Amino acid sequence: MRSDNRLLGIWLALSAITLAQLGVGSVAGRDVLTPNAAVTAGAIVIALVKVRVIFREFMEVRHAPRSLCRLTDLWVAFAGVSLLGVYFAGTA
């Protein structure tokens, strides 16, 4: 039962992060099609935090060997660097 409460809390936290991400994405008074590097980078970072939490809690990587934990963290870091690199290279 304790595990169910933990997962419920994590799910609620992920839902709150999603709502925060929607808030970051909707900057008041700005044209929707105007690119904004800070908003885009913020959305990517928030998404990567959510991916890491999902890896750890819902895919049971938290109880996996350290090598798998580090591998998933490296994947998240690589995905973040790749996404941000492509975005900023495209805007330059």
URVEN-V314156 format. One record per helix or strand of 3 or more residues. SS is the DSSP state (H for helix, E for strand). FROM is the first residue (numbers start at 1). LEN is the number of residues. If there is no record, write none. Layout:
<<SS & FROM & LEN> <SS & FROM & LEN>>
This chain:
<<H & 2 & 24> <H & 37 & 22> <H & 61 & 3> <H & 66 & 26>>
